[in-house]
Amino acid sequence: MQRKAVALISGGLDSMLAVKAILEQGIHVEGLNFFTGFCVEGHTQAIRNQNKSKPKRNNALWVAEQLGIKLHIIDVVQEYKNIVLNPKHGYGANMNPCLDCKIFMVQKADAWRKANDFDFIITGEVIGQRPKSQRKQTMPVISQESGAQDRLLRPLSAQLLPPTLPEREGWVMRDKLFDFSGRSRKPQMSLAEKFNIDEYAQPAGGCCFLTDKNYTEKLKDLWSNGGKRDYELDDIMLLKVGRHLRPSDSYKLIISRDEGESNYLRGYRKQFISIEPKSHPGPLSLIDGEASAQDIHLAASIVARYSQGRDATDVTLAVHSKDGAQFDLTVQPMTANNIPQEWLL
């Protein structure tokens, strides 16, 4: 009887190696990737013009393709809100609910496993790699609170952990699993070479924006000025795009940093007032919030500063209202020295 495993696929090297190790033992593997809205790659990389030599791809899909396995992408944006807003085990260094996140995802994977008649779950977790969620003391917490118990196998650190059901039953050979620990990625890179894997996403500490200090400061600003601690998908997507400045409690500016971001922000012009330079090349910008005529004039001066007319006497900009009305506004560009540091988010 061929055993079947479901794997959590992030798109990184660890999950790729974990799956490969189990495939090598003749197990049928399918992958799960949970869409929370907070992933770094796949959004900013696809939007921006920078790093043109880097392939624009969803790494989870790409990993599944390289491994020759089926990948199921599951939207958990609404369910995941409670994990972000009310993590039982608290946050990491920023707004990252890493331990609660892993419990949530393994719990979802276990429900999928049962519904699809699979035998066990595998992850790419490595002991000591993450200070909150990947410690030897927290590994049992994830297994227990998710309900997966000993059907959760971590192939890369399995020899440092108690034998799981798949190992005890002989579905997988424990001596063909690994004893990786710590933050060094050299063992993983060596194993990748052994498996003839020569291309993979560069290890960089995870793919979640909630671990990024700058992003989480913008998220806190959204909550403090929005009147409630909540978010919608558009909110968290826009936090990934452009420069964010808050000249007033009543509104903030989102200023694109390149043509790719300008094109992306154009999709939101029916939801926000937008400003775009006409007399000089420059960024499309959105006003998020309630802005008076005086506020719009100030915002236009700031946008002009980020245009190619920053050194000109005057810059003319087109201001578009949400209902499609448009008027031109000519302003003197604000200088960098006149933009207070506290406006920058």
C-alpha positions as CSV (number, residue, x, y, z in Angstrom):
1,M,0.0,0.0,0.0
2,Q,1.5,3.3,-1.1
3,R,1.4,5.9,1.7
4,K,0.4,9.5,1.0
5,A,1.7,12.7,2.6
6,V,0.6,16.2,2.4
7,A,3.3,18.9,2.6
8,L,3.2,22.5,3.6
9,I,5.0,24.3,0.7
10,S,6.2,27.9,1.3
11,G,8.4,28.1,-1.8
12,G,11.6,28.1,0.2
13,L,14.5,25.6,0.2
14,D,13.5,23.8,3.4
15,S,10.1,22.7,2.3
16,M,11.5,21.7,-1.1
17,L,14.1,19.5,0.6
18,A,11.6,18.0,3.0
19,V,9.3,16.9,0.1
20,K,12.2,15.6,-1.9
21,A,13.4,13.5,1.0
22,I,10.0,11.9,1.4
23,L,9.6,11.4,-2.4
24,E,12.9,9.6,-2.4
25,Q,11.3,7.0,-0.1
26,G,8.5,6.2,-2.5
27,I,5.7,8.2,-0.8
28,H,3.1,10.0,-2.8
29,V,3.2,13.7,-1.9
30,E,0.9,16.6,-2.6
31,G,1.5,20.2,-1.5
32,L,-0.6,22.8,0.3
33,N,0.1,26.6,0.1
34,F,-2.1,28.9,2.2
35,F,-2.7,32.4,0.9
36,T,-2.9,34.8,3.8
37,G,-2.2,38.0,1.9
38,F,1.0,38.7,3.7
39,C,3.5,36.9,1.5
40,V,6.5,38.9,0.2
41,E,7.2,37.2,-3.1
42,G,4.6,36.9,-5.7
43,H,3.3,40.4,-5.2
44,T,5.9,43.1,-4.8
45,Q,8.3,41.2,-7.0
46,A,5.6,40.9,-9.7
47,I,4.6,44.6,-9.4
48,R,8.0,46.4,-9.3
49,N,10.4,47.0,-12.1
50,Q,13.5,46.3,-10.0
51,N,15.5,43.1,-10.2
52,K,14.5,42.5,-13.8
53,S,16.9,39.6,-14.0
54,K,15.1,37.8,-11.3
55,P,12.3,35.6,-12.5
56,K,8.8,36.8,-11.6
57,R,7.1,33.7,-10.3
58,N,5.1,32.2,-7.4
59,N,7.9,30.2,-5.7
60,A,5.4,27.7,-4.2
61,L,4.1,26.8,-7.6
62,W,7.6,26.7,-9.1
63,V,8.8,24.4,-6.3
64,A,5.8,22.0,-6.9
65,E,6.6,22.0,-10.6
66,Q,10.3,21.2,-10.0
67,L,9.3,18.4,-7.7
68,G,6.6,17.0,-10.0
69,I,3.9,17.2,-7.3
70,K,0.4,18.7,-7.3
71,L,0.0,21.9,-5.3
72,H,-3.3,23.1,-3.7
73,I,-3.5,26.8,-3.0
74,I,-6.0,27.6,-0.4
75,D,-7.3,31.1,0.4
76,V,-7.4,31.7,4.2
77,V,-7.4,35.5,4.3
78,Q,-10.5,35.8,6.4
79,E,-9.8,32.9,8.7
80,Y,-6.2,34.1,9.2
81,K,-7.4,37.5,10.6
82,N,-7.9,36.1,14.0
83,I,-4.3,34.7,14.1
84,V,-2.9,38.2,13.2
85,L,-5.2,40.1,15.6
86,N,-5.4,37.8,18.5
87,P,-2.4,35.4,18.6
88,K,-2.7,33.1,21.7
89,H,1.1,32.7,21.9
90,G,1.9,36.4,21.1
91,Y,4.0,38.1,18.5
92,G,7.7,37.7,17.6
93,A,10.0,40.7,17.1
94,N,7.4,42.6,15.1
95,M,3.8,41.6,14.3
96,N,4.6,38.1,13.4
97,P,2.4,35.5,15.1
98,C,4.7,32.7,14.1
99,L,3.8,30.0,16.5
100,D,0.0,30.6,16.2
101,C,0.5,30.7,12.4
102,K,2.3,27.4,12.2
103,I,-0.4,25.8,14.5
104,F,-3.1,27.2,12.3
105,M,-1.5,25.9,9.1
106,V,-0.8,22.5,10.4
107,Q,-4.4,22.3,11.7
108,K,-5.7,23.2,8.3
109,A,-3.4,20.7,6.7
110,D,-4.6,18.0,9.1
111,A,-8.2,18.7,8.2
112,W,-7.3,18.5,4.5
113,R,-5.4,15.2,5.2
114,K,-8.4,13.6,6.8
115,A,-10.8,14.8,4.1
116,N,-8.6,13.5,1.3
117,D,-7.5,10.2,3.0
118,F,-3.8,11.0,3.3
119,D,-1.6,9.4,6.0
120,F,0.6,12.1,7.4
121,I,1.9,15.7,7.2
122,I,5.4,17.0,6.4
123,T,6.9,20.4,6.9
124,G,10.3,21.9,6.3
125,E,10.8,23.0,9.9
126,V,14.3,23.0,11.3
127,I,15.0,23.1,15.1
128,G,16.5,26.4,16.1
129,Q,16.0,28.2,12.8
130,R,13.2,30.5,14.0
131,P,13.4,32.0,17.5
132,K,9.7,31.6,18.3
133,S,8.2,28.8,16.3
134,Q,11.0,26.5,15.5
135,R,12.5,25.6,18.8
136,K,12.7,22.1,20.3
137,Q,10.3,23.2,23.1
138,T,7.7,24.5,20.7
139,M,7.7,21.6,18.2
140,P,5.4,19.5,20.5
141,V,3.2,22.5,21.0
142,I,2.5,22.7,17.3
143,S,1.8,19.0,17.0
144,Q,-0.5,19.0,20.0
145,E,-2.5,22.2,19.5
146,S,-3.0,21.6,15.8
147,G,-4.4,18.1,16.5
148,A,-1.9,16.5,14.1
149,Q,-0.1,14.8,17.0
150,D,2.5,12.3,15.8
151,R,1.3,12.4,12.2
152,L,3.4,15.5,11.8
153,L,6.8,14.7,10.4
154,R,9.7,17.2,10.1
155,P,12.1,15.3,7.8
156,L,15.0,17.8,8.1
157,S,15.2,17.5,11.9
158,A,13.5,14.2,12.5
159,Q,16.5,12.4,14.0
160,L,16.6,15.0,16.8
161,L,12.9,14.5,17.6
162,P,10.9,11.5,19.0
163,P,9.9,9.0,16.3
164,T,6.6,9.9,14.7
165,L,3.9,7.5,13.6
166,P,5.1,7.3,10.0
167,E,8.6,6.3,11.3
168,R,7.3,3.8,13.9
169,E,5.0,2.1,11.3
170,G,7.9,1.9,8.8
171,W,6.2,4.1,6.2
172,V,9.4,6.1,6.1
173,M,12.9,5.1,7.1
174,R,14.1,7.2,10.0
175,D,17.8,6.6,9.1
176,K,17.1,8.3,5.7
177,L,15.9,11.5,7.5
178,F,18.1,14.2,8.9
179,D,19.4,16.0,12.0
180,F,19.6,19.6,10.9
181,S,19.5,22.3,13.6
182,G,20.4,26.0,13.9
183,R,20.2,29.0,11.6
184,S,23.0,27.9,9.2
185,R,21.8,27.0,5.8
186,K,25.0,25.1,4.8
187,P,23.5,21.6,5.6
188,Q,20.5,22.4,3.4
189,M,22.6,23.7,0.6
190,S,24.8,20.6,0.8
191,L,21.7,18.4,0.6
192,A,20.3,20.4,-2.3
193,E,23.5,19.6,-4.2
194,K,23.2,15.9,-3.3
195,F,19.6,15.9,-4.7
196,N,20.9,17.8,-7.8
197,I,18.8,20.8,-7.0
198,D,20.8,23.8,-8.3
199,E,18.1,26.5,-8.3
200,Y,16.0,27.5,-5.4
201,A,14.7,30.7,-3.6
202,Q,17.5,32.2,-1.6
203,P,17.1,31.7,2.1
204,A,16.2,35.1,3.6
205,G,14.4,34.5,6.9
206,G,10.9,33.7,5.7
207,C,8.4,35.1,3.2
208,C,6.0,36.9,5.5
209,F,5.7,40.7,5.6
210,L,4.6,40.5,9.3
211,T,8.3,39.9,10.2
212,D,9.3,43.2,8.5
213,K,9.5,46.2,10.9
214,N,8.7,48.8,8.2
215,Y,5.6,46.9,7.1
216,T,4.3,46.4,10.6
217,E,4.7,50.1,11.4
218,K,2.5,50.8,8.4
219,L,0.0,48.2,9.7
220,K,-0.1,49.9,13.2
221,D,-0.6,53.2,11.5
222,L,-3.5,51.8,9.5
223,W,-5.1,50.6,12.8
224,S,-4.5,53.7,14.8
225,N,-5.8,56.1,12.1
226,G,-8.6,53.8,10.8
227,G,-10.4,53.7,14.2
228,K,-10.4,49.9,14.5
229,R,-8.0,47.1,14.7
230,D,-9.0,45.3,11.5
231,Y,-8.0,45.0,7.8
232,E,-9.3,44.0,4.4
233,L,-7.2,42.3,1.7
234,D,-6.9,45.6,-0.3
235,D,-5.5,47.3,2.9
236,I,-2.7,44.9,3.4
237,M,-1.9,44.7,-0.3
238,L,-1.5,48.5,-0.5
239,L,0.8,48.5,2.5
240,K,3.3,46.6,0.3
241,V,3.3,49.2,-2.4
242,G,5.0,52.6,-2.7
243,R,6.2,55.2,-0.2
244,H,3.7,56.0,2.6
245,L,3.6,59.4,4.1
246,R,1.1,60.7,6.7
247,P,1.0,64.6,6.7
248,S,-2.2,64.5,8.7
249,D,-4.3,62.2,10.9
250,S,-7.1,62.5,8.4
251,Y,-5.2,61.1,5.3
252,K,-2.0,59.6,4.1
253,L,-0.2,59.5,0.7
254,I,0.9,56.4,-1.2
255,I,3.5,57.4,-3.8
256,S,4.6,54.9,-6.3
257,R,8.4,54.2,-6.6
258,D,8.5,53.1,-10.2
259,E,6.4,52.6,-13.3
260,G,5.3,49.1,-12.2
261,E,3.9,50.5,-8.9
262,S,2.2,53.4,-10.8
263,N,0.5,50.8,-13.1
264,Y,-0.7,48.8,-10.0
265,L,-2.0,51.9,-8.2
266,R,-4.1,52.9,-11.2
267,G,-6.3,50.0,-10.4
268,Y,-7.4,51.9,-7.2
269,R,-8.3,55.2,-8.8
270,K,-12.0,54.7,-8.3
271,Q,-11.5,54.1,-4.6
272,F,-9.1,57.0,-3.8
273,I,-8.3,60.5,-5.0
274,S,-5.2,60.2,-7.2
275,I,-2.5,62.7,-8.2
276,E,-0.2,62.4,-11.2
277,P,2.4,64.9,-12.6
278,K,1.6,66.3,-16.0
279,S,4.3,68.8,-16.8
280,H,7.1,66.4,-15.8
281,P,7.4,62.6,-15.5
282,G,6.6,61.4,-12.0
283,P,4.8,58.9,-9.8
284,L,1.1,58.2,-9.6
285,S,0.0,58.7,-6.0
286,L,-3.2,58.0,-4.0
287,I,-4.7,60.0,-1.1
288,D,-6.1,57.5,1.4
289,G,-8.5,59.2,3.8
290,E,-10.4,62.5,3.9
291,A,-8.5,65.4,2.4
292,S,-9.5,69.1,2.2
293,A,-8.6,71.4,-0.7
294,Q,-5.6,72.6,1.4
295,D,-4.6,69.0,2.1
296,I,-4.7,68.2,-1.7
297,H,-2.5,71.2,-2.4
298,L,0.0,70.0,0.2
299,A,-0.1,66.4,-1.2
300,A,0.5,67.7,-4.7
301,S,3.6,69.6,-3.5
302,I,4.9,66.4,-1.9
303,V,4.2,64.4,-5.1
304,A,5.9,67.1,-7.2
305,R,9.0,66.6,-5.0
306,Y,9.2,63.0,-6.1
307,S,8.8,63.8,-9.8
308,Q,11.5,64.8,-12.3
309,G,10.3,68.4,-11.7
310,R,11.6,68.5,-8.2
311,D,14.1,71.3,-9.1
312,A,11.6,73.2,-11.2
313,T,9.9,76.4,-10.0
314,D,6.4,74.9,-10.6
315,V,5.0,71.5,-11.5
316,T,1.5,70.9,-12.9
317,L,-0.3,67.8,-11.7
318,A,-3.6,66.2,-12.6
319,V,-5.9,65.5,-9.7
320,H,-8.6,62.8,-10.2
321,S,-11.5,62.4,-7.8
322,K,-13.1,59.0,-7.1
323,D,-16.0,59.8,-9.4
324,G,-13.7,60.5,-12.4
325,A,-13.7,64.3,-12.3
326,Q,-10.4,65.9,-13.0
327,F,-8.7,69.2,-12.5
328,D,-5.1,70.5,-12.9
329,L,-3.1,72.0,-10.0
330,T,0.2,73.9,-10.3
331,V,2.3,73.9,-7.2
332,Q,5.8,74.6,-6.1
333,P,7.6,71.3,-5.3
334,M,8.3,70.7,-1.6
335,T,12.0,70.2,-0.8
336,A,13.2,67.1,0.9
337,N,14.3,69.2,3.9
338,N,10.7,70.4,4.3
339,I,9.2,66.9,4.6
340,P,9.2,66.1,8.3
341,Q,10.7,62.7,9.2
342,E,7.6,61.8,11.2
343,W,5.5,61.9,8.1
344,L,7.4,59.0,6.6
345,L,5.9,55.6,7.5
